[in-house]
Amino acid sequence: MTLEQLRIFVAVAEREHVTKAAQDLNLTQSAVSAAVSTLEARYATKLFDRVGRSIVLTEAGRMFLGEARSVLARASTAEQALTDLSGLKRGRLALAASQTVAGYWLSPLIHDFRRAYPGVEVSLQIANTDDAAALIRNGEADVGIVEGEIDDPLLASETVAEDDMVLVVAPGHPWIGSAPSSGEDLIASEWTLREPGSGTRAIFEAAIETAGVSMEKFDVMVLASNEAVRSAVEAGAGATVLSRLVAKFSIATGALVVVPFQLPTRRFLSLRHRERHVTKATQAFLDMLQDGKT
């Protein structure tokens, strides 16, 4: 078993398509198929089933996928340790960030880092707070930047910025001119919220807990992105809580109106694994986050 075979297997598994994996890996379709077939034949284990024109992982394939990703992550760490010997003239930095951070705060910092270290290849995976933390925990990313609190002894965290949260509704909502003053007022409205596990959702749940209201009493539509939530509320789908960064343009144009309501200021946190090697690229990025802290 080679690292190249593992890399090809993971690419096919993630895309569920041999041709797409071959295109992304810049390999021929026959080379990709041969690598998968060699693995299956060598260990007498079927890793994929064909379903129509697609392929899907077998149970054995699903179990093997986690191990393959882990091996590739460790190999990447070993390579980075050697790369560090040549300074920051080359290398890789894998980032994971939650949606608000990635879409509205992080991009200029990545640009500054690439300008300072053009030889370092930077990748970014976008996930909610819990999933971004899992990528760091599993060694699939070097640094995470999230907006939710993470309680994990394996992860070291540092505050890198603060973010204001706002309760917003569309013009015409009953709360315009008459803000909610009790838990019963909050329950009376429809709500559109992010999914459980997102930092934005956690802020809302903490706020209603303080107000003494159970989440089970709310009429909630759940959407999996900030932009979908914002658009739905602009169209009249009740109320929501969003980062001011996300709602800023809609507030400025009048598409959304801020309703007076006490919400905590949340922190943007950097995450790294306490027990994994900190590469020079990782440290340089963490230093940049701290230097630009507001």
Contacts in CASP RR format, 6 or more apart in sequence:
PFRMAT RR
TARGET T0000
AUTHOR 0000-0000-0000
METHOD contacts of the structure
MODEL  1
MTLEQLRIFVAVAEREHVTKAAQDLNLTQSAVSAAVSTLEARYATKLFDR
VGRSIVLTEAGRMFLGEARSVLARASTAEQALTDLSGLKRGRLALAASQT
VAGYWLSPLIHDFRRAYPGVEVSLQIANTDDAAALIRNGEADVGIVEGEI
DDPLLASETVAEDDMVLVVAPGHPWIGSAPSSGEDLIASEWTLREPGSGT
RAIFEAAIETAGVSMEKFDVMVLASNEAVRSAVEAGAGATVLSRLVAKFS
IATGALVVVPFQLPTRRFLSLRHRERHVTKATQAFLDMLQDGKT
1 39 0 8 1.000
1 42 0 8 1.000
3 71 0 8 1.000
3 72 0 8 1.000
3 75 0 8 1.000
4 35 0 8 1.000
5 35 0 8 1.000
5 38 0 8 1.000
5 39 0 8 1.000
6 68 0 8 1.000
6 71 0 8 1.000
6 72 0 8 1.000
7 25 0 8 1.000
7 72 0 8 1.000
8 21 0 8 1.000
8 25 0 8 1.000
8 27 0 8 1.000
8 31 0 8 1.000
8 32 0 8 1.000
8 35 0 8 1.000
8 36 0 8 1.000
9 35 0 8 1.000
9 36 0 8 1.000
9 39 0 8 1.000
9 47 0 8 1.000
9 64 0 8 1.000
9 65 0 8 1.000
9 68 0 8 1.000
10 65 0 8 1.000
10 68 0 8 1.000
10 69 0 8 1.000
10 72 0 8 1.000
11 21 0 8 1.000
11 24 0 8 1.000
11 25 0 8 1.000
11 32 0 8 1.000
12 18 0 8 1.000
12 21 0 8 1.000
12 32 0 8 1.000
12 36 0 8 1.000
12 48 0 8 1.000
12 55 0 8 1.000
13 47 0 8 1.000
13 48 0 8 1.000
13 57 0 8 1.000
13 61 0 8 1.000
13 65 0 8 1.000
13 68 0 8 1.000
14 21 0 8 1.000
15 21 0 8 1.000
15 24 0 8 1.000
16 54 0 8 1.000
16 55 0 8 1.000
16 56 0 8 1.000
16 57 0 8 1.000
17 54 0 8 1.000
17 55 0 8 1.000
18 29 0 8 1.000
18 32 0 8 1.000
18 33 0 8 1.000
18 36 0 8 1.000
18 55 0 8 1.000
19 29 0 8 1.000
21 32 0 8 1.000
22 28 0 8 1.000
22 29 0 8 1.000
22 31 0 8 1.000
22 32 0 8 1.000
25 32 0 8 1.000
36 47 0 8 1.000
36 48 0 8 1.000
39 47 0 8 1.000
40 46 0 8 1.000
40 47 0 8 1.000
45 60 0 8 1.000
45 61 0 8 1.000
45 64 0 8 1.000
46 58 0 8 1.000
46 60 0 8 1.000
47 57 0 8 1.000
47 58 0 8 1.000
47 60 0 8 1.000
47 61 0 8 1.000
47 64 0 8 1.000
48 55 0 8 1.000
48 56 0 8 1.000
48 57 0 8 1.000
48 58 0 8 1.000
48 61 0 8 1.000
49 55 0 8 1.000
49 56 0 8 1.000
49 57 0 8 1.000
49 58 0 8 1.000
57 65 0 8 1.000
69 138 0 8 1.000
69 140 0 8 1.000
70 138 0 8 1.000
70 139 0 8 1.000
73 138 0 8 1.000
73 139 0 8 1.000
73 140 0 8 1.000
76 92 0 8 1.000
76 94 0 8 1.000
77 139 0 8 1.000
77 276 0 8 1.000
77 277 0 8 1.000
77 279 0 8 1.000
79 92 0 8 1.000
80 91 0 8 1.000
80 92 0 8 1.000
80 277 0 8 1.000
80 279 0 8 1.000
80 281 0 8 1.000
81 277 0 8 1.000
81 279 0 8 1.000
83 90 0 8 1.000
83 91 0 8 1.000
83 92 0 8 1.000
83 279 0 8 1.000
83 281 0 8 1.000
84 279 0 8 1.000
84 280 0 8 1.000
87 280 0 8 1.000
88 117 0 8 1.000
88 119 0 8 1.000
88 120 0 8 1.000
88 280 0 8 1.000
88 281 0 8 1.000
88 284 0 8 1.000
89 119 0 8 1.000
90 119 0 8 1.000
90 120 0 8 1.000
91 119 0 8 1.000
91 120 0 8 1.000
91 121 0 8 1.000
91 279 0 8 1.000
91 281 0 8 1.000
92 120 0 8 1.000
92 121 0 8 1.000
92 122 0 8 1.000
92 123 0 8 1.000
92 281 0 8 1.000
93 113 0 8 1.000
93 120 0 8 1.000
93 121 0 8 1.000
93 122 0 8 1.000
93 123 0 8 1.000
93 142 0 8 1.000
93 143 0 8 1.000
93 279 0 8 1.000
93 281 0 8 1.000
93 282 0 8 1.000
93 285 0 8 1.000
94 123 0 8 1.000
94 125 0 8 1.000
94 140 0 8 1.000
94 141 0 8 1.000
94 142 0 8 1.000
94 143 0 8 1.000
95 106 0 8 1.000
95 110 0 8 1.000
95 122 0 8 1.000
95 123 0 8 1.000
95 124 0 8 1.000
95 125 0 8 1.000
95 141 0 8 1.000
95 142 0 8 1.000
95 143 0 8 1.000
95 144 0 8 1.000
95 145 0 8 1.000
95 285 0 8 1.000
96 124 0 8 1.000
96 125 0 8 1.000
96 126 0 8 1.000
96 127 0 8 1.000
96 131 0 8 1.000
96 132 0 8 1.000
96 135 0 8 1.000
96 136 0 8 1.000
96 140 0 8 1.000
96 141 0 8 1.000
96 143 0 8 1.000
96 144 0 8 1.000
96 145 0 8 1.000
97 106 0 8 1.000
97 124 0 8 1.000
97 125 0 8 1.000
97 126 0 8 1.000
97 127 0 8 1.000
97 132 0 8 1.000
97 144 0 8 1.000
97 145 0 8 1.000
97 146 0 8 1.000
98 126 0 8 1.000
98 127 0 8 1.000
98 128 0 8 1.000
98 129 0 8 1.000
98 132 0 8 1.000
98 145 0 8 1.000
98 146 0 8 1.000
98 147 0 8 1.000
98 148 0 8 1.000
98 198 0 8 1.000
98 199 0 8 1.000
99 126 0 8 1.000
99 127 0 8 1.000
99 128 0 8 1.000
99 198 0 8 1.000
99 225 0 8 1.000
99 226 0 8 1.000
100 147 0 8 1.000
100 163 0 8 1.000
100 199 0 8 1.000
100 200 0 8 1.000
100 226 0 8 1.000
100 243 0 8 1.000
100 245 0 8 1.000
100 246 0 8 1.000
101 145 0 8 1.000
101 146 0 8 1.000
101 147 0 8 1.000
101 268 0 8 1.000
102 124 0 8 1.000
102 126 0 8 1.000
102 145 0 8 1.000
103 126 0 8 1.000
103 226 0 8 1.000
104 243 0 8 1.000
104 245 0 8 1.000
104 246 0 8 1.000
105 161 0 8 1.000
105 163 0 8 1.000
105 245 0 8 1.000
105 268 0 8 1.000
106 124 0 8 1.000
106 145 0 8 1.000
109 288 0 8 1.000
109 289 0 8 1.000
109 292 0 8 1.000
110 122 0 8 1.000
110 124 0 8 1.000
112 288 0 8 1.000
113 120 0 8 1.000
113 122 0 8 1.000
113 284 0 8 1.000
113 285 0 8 1.000
113 288 0 8 1.000
114 120 0 8 1.000
114 122 0 8 1.000
116 284 0 8 1.000
116 288 0 8 1.000
117 281 0 8 1.000
117 284 0 8 1.000
120 281 0 8 1.000
125 132 0 8 1.000
125 135 0 8 1.000
125 140 0 8 1.000
125 141 0 8 1.000
127 134 0 8 1.000
127 135 0 8 1.000
128 194 0 8 1.000
128 195 0 8 1.000
128 197 0 8 1.000
128 198 0 8 1.000
128 199 0 8 1.000
129 146 0 8 1.000
129 147 0 8 1.000
129 148 0 8 1.000
129 150 0 8 1.000
129 197 0 8 1.000
129 198 0 8 1.000
129 199 0 8 1.000
129 202 0 8 1.000
130 197 0 8 1.000
130 198 0 8 1.000
131 197 0 8 1.000
132 141 0 8 1.000
132 144 0 8 1.000
132 145 0 8 1.000
132 146 0 8 1.000
132 271 0 8 1.000
133 144 0 8 1.000
133 146 0 8 1.000
133 150 0 8 1.000
133 152 0 8 1.000
133 155 0 8 1.000
133 271 0 8 1.000
135 141 0 8 1.000
135 144 0 8 1.000
136 142 0 8 1.000
136 143 0 8 1.000
136 144 0 8 1.000
136 155 0 8 1.000
136 271 0 8 1.000
136 272 0 8 1.000
136 273 0 8 1.000
137 152 0 8 1.000
137 154 0 8 1.000
137 155 0 8 1.000
137 273 0 8 1.000
139 273 0 8 1.000
139 276 0 8 1.000
142 272 0 8 1.000
142 279 0 8 1.000
142 281 0 8 1.000
142 282 0 8 1.000
142 285 0 8 1.000
143 270 0 8 1.000
143 271 0 8 1.000
143 272 0 8 1.000
143 282 0 8 1.000
143 285 0 8 1.000
143 286 0 8 1.000
144 270 0 8 1.000
144 271 0 8 1.000
144 272 0 8 1.000
145 160 0 8 1.000
145 268 0 8 1.000
145 269 0 8 1.000
145 270 0 8 1.000
145 271 0 8 1.000
145 289 0 8 1.000
146 199 0 8 1.000
146 268 0 8 1.000
146 269 0 8 1.000
146 271 0 8 1.000
147 163 0 8 1.000
147 199 0 8 1.000
147 200 0 8 1.000
147 243 0 8 1.000
147 266 0 8 1.000
147 267 0 8 1.000
147 268 0 8 1.000
147 269 0 8 1.000
148 199 0 8 1.000
148 202 0 8 1.000
148 266 0 8 1.000
148 267 0 8 1.000
148 269 0 8 1.000
149 202 0 8 1.000
149 267 0 8 1.000
149 269 0 8 1.000
150 157 0 8 1.000
150 269 0 8 1.000
150 271 0 8 1.000
153 274 0 8 1.000
154 273 0 8 1.000
154 274 0 8 1.000
154 275 0 8 1.000
155 271 0 8 1.000
155 272 0 8 1.000
155 273 0 8 1.000
155 274 0 8 1.000
156 271 0 8 1.000
156 272 0 8 1.000
156 273 0 8 1.000
156 274 0 8 1.000
157 269 0 8 1.000
157 270 0 8 1.000
157 271 0 8 1.000
158 269 0 8 1.000
158 270 0 8 1.000
158 286 0 8 1.000
158 289 0 8 1.000
158 290 0 8 1.000
159 267 0 8 1.000
159 268 0 8 1.000
159 269 0 8 1.000
159 293 0 8 1.000
160 268 0 8 1.000
160 269 0 8 1.000
160 270 0 8 1.000
160 289 0 8 1.000
160 290 0 8 1.000
160 292 0 8 1.000
160 293 0 8 1.000
161 267 0 8 1.000
161 268 0 8 1.000
161 293 0 8 1.000
161 294 0 8 1.000
162 265 0 8 1.000
162 266 0 8 1.000
162 267 0 8 1.000
162 268 0 8 1.000
162 294 0 8 1.000
163 243 0 8 1.000
163 244 0 8 1.000
163 245 0 8 1.000
163 265 0 8 1.000
163 266 0 8 1.000
163 267 0 8 1.000
163 268 0 8 1.000
164 243 0 8 1.000
164 244 0 8 1.000
164 265 0 8 1.000
165 200 0 8 1.000
165 203 0 8 1.000
165 241 0 8 1.000
165 242 0 8 1.000
165 243 0 8 1.000
165 244 0 8 1.000
165 263 0 8 1.000
165 264 0 8 1.000
165 265 0 8 1.000
165 266 0 8 1.000
166 241 0 8 1.000
166 242 0 8 1.000
166 243 0 8 1.000
166 244 0 8 1.000
166 247 0 8 1.000
166 251 0 8 1.000
166 258 0 8 1.000
166 263 0 8 1.000
167 239 0 8 1.000
167 240 0 8 1.000
167 241 0 8 1.000
167 258 0 8 1.000
167 259 0 8 1.000
167 261 0 8 1.000
167 263 0 8 1.000
168 233 0 8 1.000
168 239 0 8 1.000
168 240 0 8 1.000
168 241 0 8 1.000
168 242 0 8 1.000
168 247 0 8 1.000
168 250 0 8 1.000
168 251 0 8 1.000
168 256 0 8 1.000
168 257 0 8 1.000
168 258 0 8 1.000
168 259 0 8 1.000
169 175 0 8 1.000
169 176 0 8 1.000
169 189 0 8 1.000
169 233 0 8 1.000
169 236 0 8 1.000
169 238 0 8 1.000
169 239 0 8 1.000
169 240 0 8 1.000
169 256 0 8 1.000
169 257 0 8 1.000
169 259 0 8 1.000
170 233 0 8 1.000
170 234 0 8 1.000
170 235 0 8 1.000
170 236 0 8 1.000
170 238 0 8 1.000
170 255 0 8 1.000
170 256 0 8 1.000
170 257 0 8 1.000
171 254 0 8 1.000
171 255 0 8 1.000
171 257 0 8 1.000
173 189 0 8 1.000
173 236 0 8 1.000
173 238 0 8 1.000
173 239 0 8 1.000
173 257 0 8 1.000
173 259 0 8 1.000
174 188 0 8 1.000
174 189 0 8 1.000
175 185 0 8 1.000
175 189 0 8 1.000
175 239 0 8 1.000
175 259 0 8 1.000
176 257 0 8 1.000
176 259 0 8 1.000
179 259 0 8 1.000
179 260 0 8 1.000
179 261 0 8 1.000
180 186 0 8 1.000
180 188 0 8 1.000
180 189 0 8 1.000
180 259 0 8 1.000
180 261 0 8 1.000
182 211 0 8 1.000
183 208 0 8 1.000
183 211 0 8 1.000
183 212 0 8 1.000
183 213 0 8 1.000
186 208 0 8 1.000
186 211 0 8 1.000
186 213 0 8 1.000
186 218 0 8 1.000
187 213 0 8 1.000
187 217 0 8 1.000
187 218 0 8 1.000
187 219 0 8 1.000
189 219 0 8 1.000
189 238 0 8 1.000
189 239 0 8 1.000
190 219 0 8 1.000
190 220 0 8 1.000
190 221 0 8 1.000
190 237 0 8 1.000
190 238 0 8 1.000
190 239 0 8 1.000
191 218 0 8 1.000
191 219 0 8 1.000
191 220 0 8 1.000
191 221 0 8 1.000
191 238 0 8 1.000
191 239 0 8 1.000
191 240 0 8 1.000
192 220 0 8 1.000
192 221 0 8 1.000
192 222 0 8 1.000
192 223 0 8 1.000
192 229 0 8 1.000
192 232 0 8 1.000
192 233 0 8 1.000
192 237 0 8 1.000
192 238 0 8 1.000
192 239 0 8 1.000
192 240 0 8 1.000
193 200 0 8 1.000
193 201 0 8 1.000
193 204 0 8 1.000
193 220 0 8 1.000
193 221 0 8 1.000
193 222 0 8 1.000
193 223 0 8 1.000
193 229 0 8 1.000
193 240 0 8 1.000
193 241 0 8 1.000
194 200 0 8 1.000
194 201 0 8 1.000
194 222 0 8 1.000
194 223 0 8 1.000
194 224 0 8 1.000
194 225 0 8 1.000
194 226 0 8 1.000
194 229 0 8 1.000
195 201 0 8 1.000
195 222 0 8 1.000
195 223 0 8 1.000
195 224 0 8 1.000
199 266 0 8 1.000
200 226 0 8 1.000
200 241 0 8 1.000
200 242 0 8 1.000
200 243 0 8 1.000
203 241 0 8 1.000
203 263 0 8 1.000
203 264 0 8 1.000
203 266 0 8 1.000
204 241 0 8 1.000
205 215 0 8 1.000
206 264 0 8 1.000
207 241 0 8 1.000
207 261 0 8 1.000
207 262 0 8 1.000
207 263 0 8 1.000
207 264 0 8 1.000
208 214 0 8 1.000
208 215 0 8 1.000
208 218 0 8 1.000
221 232 0 8 1.000
221 237 0 8 1.000
223 229 0 8 1.000
223 232 0 8 1.000
226 242 0 8 1.000
226 243 0 8 1.000
226 246 0 8 1.000
227 246 0 8 1.000
229 240 0 8 1.000
229 242 0 8 1.000
230 240 0 8 1.000
230 242 0 8 1.000
230 246 0 8 1.000
230 247 0 8 1.000
230 250 0 8 1.000
230 256 0 8 1.000
232 240 0 8 1.000
233 239 0 8 1.000
233 240 0 8 1.000
233 256 0 8 1.000
234 250 0 8 1.000
234 255 0 8 1.000
234 256 0 8 1.000
239 259 0 8 1.000
241 263 0 8 1.000
244 251 0 8 1.000
247 256 0 8 1.000
247 258 0 8 1.000
250 256 0 8 1.000
251 257 0 8 1.000
251 258 0 8 1.000
270 286 0 8 1.000
270 289 0 8 1.000
272 278 0 8 1.000
272 282 0 8 1.000
272 286 0 8 1.000
278 286 0 8 1.000
END
